[in-house]
Amino acid sequence: MKRSSYIIMAAVVVLFALSWIFKAMALDGETEHYITRAFLVTFSAFLTLAVLSFLYRDNPFYKFAEHLFVGISAAFWMCVGFWTTIVQNLIPRLSQPLSEFFEVPYIGGSFSIRFYLPVILGILLLLRLSRKVGWLSRWPLAFIVGTTAGLNFVRYLRSDFIQQISSTFVPLLGTRWEGFGHFFSHLDLSATGQLSMILANWVIFLGVFCGLIYFYFSKEHTGVFGKASRVGIWVLMFTFGASFGYTVMGRISLLVGRITFLFKDWLGLIS
Amino acid sequence: MRRQLPLALVFIFGVFMIVQYFVPHEYSEWVYEFLLDWITIIGIFALALGIYSLTHVSMGKIRNRTPNWQYAIVTMLGLFVMIYFGFTARTGDSWGLYFVALVALTLGISSLTWGAVETQASRRKIGFAAGLGLLAVFVLVAVFDPSWKFYFYTSEGLQSAMFRNFFDYIMIPIQSTMFSLLAFFIASAAYRAFRARNILATLLLASALIVMLRFNPFLGPVGEYIAQTANWLLNVPNLAAKRAIVIGIGLGIVATALKVILGIERGYMGRG
């Protein structure tokens, strides 16, 4: 490493220590474990700034935060999985002595033997690490893949296909249609009026239809088909723009949260 | 046994899950319920496999001294310290030797790692000896220190103060800051993409601006109309295009599931 890198590292360490001391002094009397809390707030601020430093360029502080996150989140999900699935749901069904050891109420019935099978399959999955008998891990994998495929087949056929098509066939003249005379004599231009409803239903129906035509690549997009495809891409552009705006606002709100943390919880500049 | 049995299992369980949907009998639903439980339980073992894989890759980086190998140590430290906090908790009023045990465990694992990746025989011996010694200290503290213990009280292990602190003060800040970084990159991408060069780009720009401005408090009475337009955009054309996309995705998933069940798609089995 260059000499300047060492100087920057030393400066960060000194700033961290100073921040910890000042934060601990500020929290003294407010909370019981003020030294631990001051360390955690300072470390959290350091990590926030380390990640934000990536805006300048990739650097050791960002890499540190990134690698720490990988390790901690892997351990977090492992612990959550162990405590919530293995200890809370599996052990009470497996055996009474184990339940007593983990101090969870034993709820196993006459069919508790069926829960030994997934444990055996799980152990077979771990055999993937062995070169000789690694092929045995295909059995539990086949079980998971087969079950999930069957489940997804029905689930997505119903929710993403049949229900979506069913919802697209909306009444194109609105739900309160009583003829043209009634419509023009009671013309309402408000957002909840019948005209708006009819317009919305037409846009939804044609939008879905033209959008699907745009994604149909087995026929050349020319003539009437091409025009419908063109309308489809217009509707898609509206969606991409709206989704973009929505995502930006979501990210900005996260950024506001982090900035608030820095200025409120760490520096105490805003109340 | 190596290839035919997995294919048969996929077919049997796949077809069963499809058929059971149309059989409203209690036995069918009972089997469906416990098959779902099985998936969750086996998934936890897969998570353990993932942890092993992460450890293996990180150790490999340290052993081979690949570029930036030092950060693999940070990953390993984060992993083991978080696991330690997830499985232990303070039981008394004082911390006792809780953190001494943590330091002994961390240094012990680090020494063993160093011993495993070191090429010189004498250094390997030192690494292993130090590692085993430190782990012995850890075990002794675990046995004789009454202020903390391995926490085996249902999910209360997750309520350990340090475990929650690591989640609140390390995981969440990094995660949310990383996501918030995207705001800057999106803004930069938007500058390049959002030029009203043609009608499509103009539609994209207009709808994005309307949605972004809908909560702007500085627009006064105009803001209300913008909010209404944004809501209409989100509820009508956005819904239409998303529905077209979802129908395509649904068809894709159904086709892929069918290919898997019928044994046409076999990528999950790997080679061999």
Interface residues (C-beta under 8 A of the other chain):
Chain A: T36 L40 V41 F43 S44 L47 T48 V51 L52 F54 L55 K63 F64 A65 E66 H67 L68 F69 V70 G71 I72 S73 A74 A75 F76 W77 M78 C79 V80 G81 F82 W83 T84 T85 I86 V87 Q88 N89 L90 F101 F102 E103 V104 R114 F115 L117 P118 V119 L121 G122 I123 L125 L126 R128 L129 G134 W135 R138 W139 P140 L141 A142 F143 I144 V145 G146 T147 T148 A149 G150 L151 N152 F153 V154 Y156 L157 S159 D160 F161 Q164 I165 S167 T168 A191 A200 V203 I204 F205 L206 G207 V208 C210 G211 L212 Y214 F215 G232 I233 W234 V235 L236 M237 F238 T239 F240 G241 A242 S243 F244 G245 Y246 T247 V248 M249 R251 I252 L254 L255 G257 R258 F261
Chain B: M1 R2 R3 L5 P6 L7 L9 V10 F11 I12 F13 G14 V15 F16 M17 I18 Y21 F34 L35 D37 W38 I39 T40 I41 I42 G43 I44 F45 A46 L47 A48 L49 G50 I51 Y52 L54 N68 Y71 A72 V74 T75 M76 L77 G78 L79 F80 V81 M82 I83 G86 F87 F152 Y153 T154 S155 G157 L158 F163 N165 F166 F167 D168 Y169 I170 M171 P173 I174 Q175 S176 T177 M178 F179 S180 L181 L182 A183 F184 I186 A187 A190 I199 L200 L203 L204 L205 A206 S207 A208 L209 I210 V211 M212 F215 Q228 A230 W232 L233 L234 N235 V236 P237 N238 L239 A240 A241 K242 R243 A244 I245 V246 I247 G248 I249 G250 L251 I253 V254 T256 A257 L258 V260 I261 Y268 M269 G270 G272
